[in-house]
Amino acid sequence: MNAATSRITLDHRAKKPLSMQMADALRKMLMRGAWKTGDVLPCIHELAVALGTSEKVPRKALKTLEKEGWTKPKRGIGSVVVNRGVDVREKGRILVYVRETGYSYYFSELMSVLDARLLASGYRVSTIHAGMRSEAEACRRLAKMLKDSWSFVILVGGRTEAKRIVVDAGCLFALVGDGAPLPSFNSPLCVARIEIKSGRAVAEFIKECVRRRIRSIVQFKYAGEGAFDVSEMLSHAGVAVDSVNIPRKSSPQEVSMAALSEMRHRIAGRKRLPDLFLFTDDYLAQGALVALAVAGVRIPEDVAVVTHANKGLGPVWVKPLSRLEMDPGAHGRAVSEAVVGYLKTGMFPPDLELGSEWKTGETF
């Protein structure tokens, strides 16, 4: 392992894909000047051996850097650095506190883009990750770090305690939602509230249901999840909704298997299917679609299908899926641009709202 790759660490137990972790690490090193324009990054084989992965992981990571414009492949040479992307003068320091809820692909991708964009704009970024079970410890770390000087703080999904700590420290900050409506919060230090609404595209979906004369829907959702329950809204449109509540499991694979089992049980011996199945999560859809395929159910001939999915993670199907799609990369870019714009001009975009978009496929 050479001096450069020795500074890269990967968490093989984390839910964040190894290729994304590697791309993040290489990008940060590029931004901090580990390689200059014209230098050649470590090759795929070297990275795979040094970090204990298959060659598929560094190949995908290097491809990501190429797409972002950091490197250019040259036959017989490798990935050549073409853009350091950072003003060497540090413009300020930004602290990001993110409370991750559920499976973290959305937040991992959003934070990866947000972090990269802020760094590329010349800001030094530090991030605190608070899991659902470790927020108390994260808040203690937040209070300790806020004893230093910061240009700005971004609270992603932070609850009351995190906000109180930032206000007590006298720091300017922005609130970014986590899918649920942001609670009312008044402080002159809070310069912006950015809503993330996973159900923003539901209204358009309902219009499609009415236009296509859908009369019955079965929605697969997590037990206790209310933010994306469409039952009440659809009932006003004359659509009967039956909900299948799947408990959250410790891993995405367990969720998929639970949805597969529930779907298999639900369609066994039934002569009539609903007009449409709605899956409110990528992993629920993955398992349920497998069960439908094994049972020989044709989509959309026998039943229509709509999924709520993250861009880049939605389930693979033989036909393009109709989706209520969240784009964490675009959301990360929007938040970073708003913050950088504020630090330059003192103005935040009014009523910035991020959420799902309706994507018409061939399954509905």
DRENVO-929482 format. One record per residue (C-alpha): x, y, z. Coordinates in steps of 0.001 Angstrom, whole numbers, padded with zeros to 6 digits, always signed. Last residue first. Example, Ala and Ser with C-alpha at 12.3 -4.5 7.8 and 13.67 -1.06 7.14 Angstrom:
# residues 2
+013670-001060+007140/+012300-004500+007800/
***
This chain:
# residues 364
-048836+001888-015243/-045914-000545-015659/-044538+001109-018807/-042978+004121-017120/-044161+007608-016145/-041898+009376-013675/-043581+011566-011041/-041055+013580-009014/-040295+013229-005298/-039179+016041-003061/-037191+019195-002476/-038646+022532-001415/-036841+025870-001285/-039357+028372+000101/-037259+031472-000658/-033760+030937-002105/-031334+032151+000605/-029714+035598+000502/-026613+036789+002382/-024791+037140-000941/-021735+034858-000838/-022564+032730+002225/-026166+032512+001048/-025175+031368-002432/-022893+028699-000952/-025789+027457+001194/-028322+027441-001664/-025887+025772-004056/-025097+023077-001464/-028785+022399-000788/-029644+022147-004494/-026664+019882-005255/-027588+017519-002428/-031178+017415-003677/-030026+016595-007203/-027934+013723-005856/-030743+012503-003585/-033194+012164-006499/-036486+010810-005120/-038790+009115-007622/-042524+008453-007524/-042203+005753-010118/-043684+004045-013147/-041234+001243-013826/-039387+000813-017109/-040001-002770-018284/-037994-005919-017482/-037583-004750-013900/-034659-003578-011756/-035594-002171-008355/-034839+001500-007687/-031369+002424-006389/-029979+005039-008769/-032851+007441-008295/-034566+006542-005049/-037876+004751-005345/-041607+004976-004645/-042955+002275-006905/-045983+001971-009185/-047311-001328-010563/-050330-002159-012753/-051930-005610-012593/-052711-008353-015084/-051474-006644-018271/-049113-004233-016461/-047243-006366-015432/-047984-010052-015951/-048400-012321-012936/-046576-015610-013490/-046388-016497-009797/-042569-016294-009933/-042832-012786-011421/-045255-011605-008741/-043025-012960-005970/-039972-011245-007462/-041908-007987-007675/-042746-008213-003953/-039113-008608-002923/-037758-005665-004914/-040746-003435-004236/-040319-003668-000464/-036616-002884-000906/-037204+000234-002987/-039902+001631-000687/-043520+002776-001008/-044675-000095-003221/-048026+000592-004910/-049829-002389-006474/-052593-001547-008961/-055974-002721-010253/-056187-005221-007433/-055860-008932-008291/-058765-011319-008586/-058664-015101-008591/-056696-015453-005400/-055275-018879-004591/-051905-017510-003488/-051797-013771-004235/-051451-012543-000641/-049200-015325+000619/-046670-014760-002152/-046893-011007-001587/-046236-011391+002143/-043278-013737+001582/-041688-011474-001022/-042223-008422+001195/-040534-010178+004138/-037662-011319+001877/-037112-007786+000604/-037135-006364+004137/-034641-009000+005286/-032321-008064+002412/-032596-004368+003286/-031222-005133+006780/-032302-004914+010409/-035998-005156+009574/-038788-002603+009397/-042169-004268+009858/-044235-004712+006663/-047734-003228+006676/-049923-004253+003740/-052472-001504+003115/-055752-001910+001206/-056863+001164-000704/-060278+001653-002344/-060277+004499-004867/-063187+006965-004947/-061036+010075-005258/-061588+010980-001598/-060408+007442-000758/-057173+008161-002618/-056157+010936-000236/-057044+008876+002851/-055165+005765+001764/-052002+007452+000429/-049751+006544+003369/-046372+008138+002630/-045784+010151+005777/-047671+007669+007960/-045187+004839+008426/-046246+002754+011439/-045675-000540+009652/-043634-000005+006507/-045523+000133+003247/-046981-002149+000592/-049987-000468-001028/-052868-002462-002523/-054976-000380-004869/-058552-000701-006121/-060683+001488-008409/-058232+002808-011009/-060157+004741-013653/-057069+005641-015735/-057676+009384-015316/-058445+008958-011615/-055263+006962-010999/-053218+009441-013047/-054569+012327-010976/-053612+010370-007857/-050032+010032-009112/-049859+013771-009746/-050968+014464-006182/-048502+011872-004848/-045500+013644-006403/-044661+015592-003215/-044838+012479-001046/-041135+012222-000217/-041162+015848+000837/-037786+017324+001745/-038375+020800+003142/-035563+023338+003329/-035936+025820+006172/-033586+028788+005955/-031755+031475+007976/-032155+029902+011424/-030117+032282+013613/-033093+034625+013956/-034872+031756+015711/-038380+030389+015262/-039106+026695+014842/-042273+025135+013502/-041737+021443+012883/-040336+020349+009512/-042760+018067+007708/-041513+014458+007478/-039149+013397+004703/-035899+014237+006503/-036023+018024+006429/-033110+020456+006064/-032766+023216+008648/-030246+025971+007940/-027790+027476+010417/-026132+030610+011754/-024275+029807+014957/-024896+031354+018403/-023703+028296+020375/-027030+028189+022243/-028816+028173+018869/-026722+025228+017654/-027343+023238+020850/-031089+023951+020746/-031289+022752+017139/-029554+019471+017987/-031893+018907+020956/-035082+019607+018988/-034471+017075+016184/-031976+017183+013343/-033152+015873+009967/-030265+017547+008170/-028884+020403+010265/-026489+022577+008262/-024139+024833+010234/-022352+027935+008915/-019110+029874+009090/-017845+027884+012061/-015522+028824+014964/-014740+026167+017577/-016882+025502+020660/-019381+024100+018165/-017334+020871+018031/-018116+019998+021667/-021839+020673+021347/-022000+018570+018178/-020116+015705+019838/-022644+015674+022682/-025436+015797+020114/-023953+012794+018302/-023865+010835+021576/-027551+011561+022175/-028389+010773+018540/-027012+007234+018698/-030034+004975+018242/-031528+006564+015110/-028078+007204+013742/-026386+010574+014054/-023666+011346+011530/-021507+014423+012240/-019829+016006+009223/-016922+018423+008865/-016506+020583+005763/-013807+023050+004738/-015168+025416+002144/-013563+026171-001215/-016521+025689-003561/-015258+022190-004408/-015460+021325-000708/-019075+022472-000584/-019916+020506-003727/-018211+017328-002482/-019933+017426+000930/-023381+018027-000574/-022866+015263-003165/-021804+012685-000574/-024427+013917+001890/-027280+013374-000592/-025923+009932-001541/-025551+008801+002063/-028914+010360+002996/-030809+008483+000302/-028889+005219+000806/-029387+005319+004596/-031916+002676+005445/-034163+004029+008194/-033539+007534+009482/-030200+009312+009307/-029711+012377+011454/-027238+014601+009649/-025154+017349+011245/-023049+019366+008784/-020416+021829+009994/-019146+024383+007483/-015779+026137+007676/-014749+029132+005586/-013273+030353+002313/-010136+028193+002400/-007711+029422-000207/-006581+026549-002414/-009536+027171-004745/-010740+023690-005425/-011556+021719-008584/-008250+019852-008881/-009077+019220-012528/-007401+017015-015137/-006040+014148-013048/-005085+011185-015248/-006829+007844-014736/-004652+005165-016346/-001550+005137-018570/-001910+002483-021271/-005022+004120-022691/-005702+007470-021065/-008744+007905-018833/-009624+011493-017851/-009949+012594-014251/-011815+015057-012044/-014657+015728-014462/-017532+014337-012396/-018006+011488-014890/-014324+010544-014523/-014573+010601-010733/-017555+008222-010919/-015675+005921-013308/-012824+005787-010798/-015241+004605-008105/-016852+002017-010420/-013485+000511-011368/-012371+000750-007728/-015296-001501-006636/-015341-003927-009600/-011700-004835-008948/-012868-006837-005925/-012011-005404-002546/-009216-005651+000020/-008151-002015+000153/-004576-002345-001113/-005383-005181-003532/-008397-003436-005101/-006642-000051-005230/-003575-001507-006949/-005676-003487-009448/-007781-000451-010397/-004752+001786-010891/-003550+004425-008424/-004278+007926-009774/-002021+009453-012430/-000743+013000-012024/-001350+015517-014817/-003095+018077-012593/-001914+017526-009040/-002572+014628-006679/-002922+014757-002886/-004092+018360-003317/-006904+018643-000774/-009599+018436-003430/-007992+015354-004937/-007844+013701-001508/-011514+014524-000934/-012412+012989-004293/-010413+009823-003577/-012207+009306-000253/-015677+009972-001704/-015014+007652-004667/-013884+004908-002267/-016974+005254-000063/-019200+005243-003151/-017496+002093-004473/-017865+000459-001050/-021638+000992-001087/-023035+002817+001996/-024708+000227+004227/-021585+000029+006378/-020044-003324+007332/-017170-003142+004836/-016120+000254+006195/-013438+001509+003821/-010286+003399+004769/-008143+005501+002443/-005006+007192+003811/-002841+004153+002968/-003891+004608-000669/-001791+007753-000973/+001329+006597+000878/+001524+003325-001049/+000000+000000+000000/
***
